[in-house]
Amino acid sequence: MAGSLPHYKLGPDSYQVSALVAGGTLVIADSSGNTVSTAGAGALNVLGVAGNDASPIVSQAGTTTAYGDTLVDISVLPDYVAVYHGADMHVTYAANAAFGQLLKAAANGQVTPWVSGTDTLPATIVGRCTQPGGVVQATLATGRARIFG
């Protein structure tokens, strides 16, 4: 067999953000249960990787043009983010990682290597480094990773 393609593939989930989220970072569900934000170090509730930048829309109550029409915010960034899980994509690394090494959530939605014996809770594992040759922080801040989902 020369290759194999998936028979069934789901698209990304779409969630509204409560704070600025950068594409390629891990996201978590907020405590409100309605929105998402950037994951912190050791997060256990990682939903996946942000596929785009997103920012919440600020309230524009009472803001009108000189003609009395409601002012419309046409910001470049949407207030919804596409969140991928079970995907192999580029993510932001906080430290060097070897090809095939398990990953955990780091600060600011980044990933960092999971270390057996030091990181005792396997539930913190969010993915695996799939960047050929690994990621060397000095030369490559982003690299491929397969984020579990």
C-alpha atoms as one frame of an Amber mdcrd trajectory, in Angstrom:
protein
   0.000   0.000   0.000   1.532   3.311  -1.081  -0.293   5.528   1.430  -3.334
   5.985   3.566  -5.824   8.807   3.850  -8.317   9.314   6.670 -11.842   8.139
   5.934 -13.452  10.549   8.346 -12.149  13.936   9.430 -13.792  16.596  11.565
 -13.225  20.293  11.078 -12.158  22.680  13.834 -14.411  23.770  16.671 -15.335
  27.447  16.837 -15.345  29.297  20.166 -15.766  32.916  21.222 -12.717  34.389
  22.977 -12.604  36.364  26.233  -9.078  37.725  25.643  -6.601  38.056  22.795
  -5.608  34.614  21.433  -2.738  34.133  18.992  -2.840  31.460  16.310  -0.616
  28.474  17.083  -1.154  28.643  20.855  -3.070  26.251  23.111  -6.507  27.358
  24.310  -8.584  26.390  27.335 -12.180  26.861  28.416 -12.616  29.884  30.690
 -14.117  29.592  34.148 -17.316  31.163  32.770 -17.799  28.052  30.647 -18.842
  30.192  27.663 -15.583  31.440  26.155 -11.956  30.386  25.638  -8.562  31.971
  26.321  -4.851  31.146  26.099  -3.731  28.142  28.164  -1.354  28.538  31.088
   1.501  26.331  32.259   0.409  22.812  33.209  -3.178  23.346  32.038  -5.250
  20.170  32.253  -8.229  21.418  30.221  -6.562  22.155  26.864  -9.144  22.145
  24.075  -6.657  22.331  21.200  -4.624  24.782  19.115  -5.880  28.161  17.898
  -5.940  28.191  14.106  -6.206  31.980  13.868  -5.715  35.144  15.885  -8.854
  36.382  17.664  -9.795  39.187  20.022 -12.998  40.003  21.899 -15.099  42.833
  20.525 -15.312  45.678  22.990 -18.694  47.163  23.829 -19.687  49.983  21.514
 -22.820  51.011  23.360 -23.631  54.643  22.638 -20.950  55.101  19.989 -22.347
  56.780  16.895 -21.079  58.524  13.780 -21.531  62.238  13.067 -24.756  61.266
  11.261 -26.186  59.488  14.300 -25.697  55.980  12.888 -24.298  53.222  15.106
 -20.563  52.886  14.667 -19.614  49.459  13.320 -16.372  47.770  14.394 -14.694
  46.298  11.314 -11.614  45.021  13.140  -9.424  42.606  11.272  -9.512  40.088
  14.129 -12.729  38.131  14.652 -14.023  37.392  18.143 -14.229  33.663  17.366
 -11.289  31.297  17.051 -11.012  27.996  15.164  -9.678  25.381  17.608  -8.047
  22.264  16.168  -7.606  19.034  18.115  -6.342  15.676  16.960  -4.357  17.606
  14.347  -0.711  17.932  13.335   0.053  21.630  12.968   2.511  24.382  13.866
   2.508  25.472  17.505   4.658  27.822  19.576   7.356  26.137  21.677   8.681
  27.488  24.996  11.757  25.209  25.066  13.805  22.822  22.931  12.019  19.587
  22.059  13.250  16.432  20.388  11.443  14.855  17.440   8.836  12.461  18.918
   9.019  13.880  22.462   5.803  14.208  24.473   4.594  17.761  25.172   2.717
  19.585  27.937   1.193  23.065  28.184   3.561  25.922  29.045   2.880  29.571
  29.856   1.197  31.780  27.248  -0.330  28.848  25.356   3.033  27.425  24.328
   4.168  23.816  24.573   7.221  22.413  26.341   8.601  18.863  26.707   6.961
  16.526  29.203   9.640  14.893  31.360   9.090  11.414  32.818   9.952  11.313
  36.498   9.699  15.083  36.859   6.214  15.551  35.443   4.390  12.812  37.304
   0.876  13.394  36.017   0.401  11.859  32.532  -2.843  13.835  32.193  -0.733
  16.943  31.509   0.440  15.494  28.177  -1.197  17.457  25.344   0.704  16.200
  22.306   3.907  15.027  20.640   6.642  16.932  18.762   6.432  15.990  15.071
   8.975  18.532  13.787  11.672  16.549  11.909  14.950  17.210  13.698  13.094
  18.628  16.699  12.730  22.240  17.761  15.767  24.252  18.836  14.478  27.382
  20.554  17.376  29.568  19.373  16.525  29.001  15.703  12.879  27.884  15.597
  10.195  29.214  17.950   7.414  27.349  16.169   7.330  23.795  14.911   5.034
  20.920  14.153   3.217  19.071  16.909   0.397  16.568  16.996  -2.064  17.843
  19.567  -4.219  15.087  21.028  -7.929  15.555  21.261
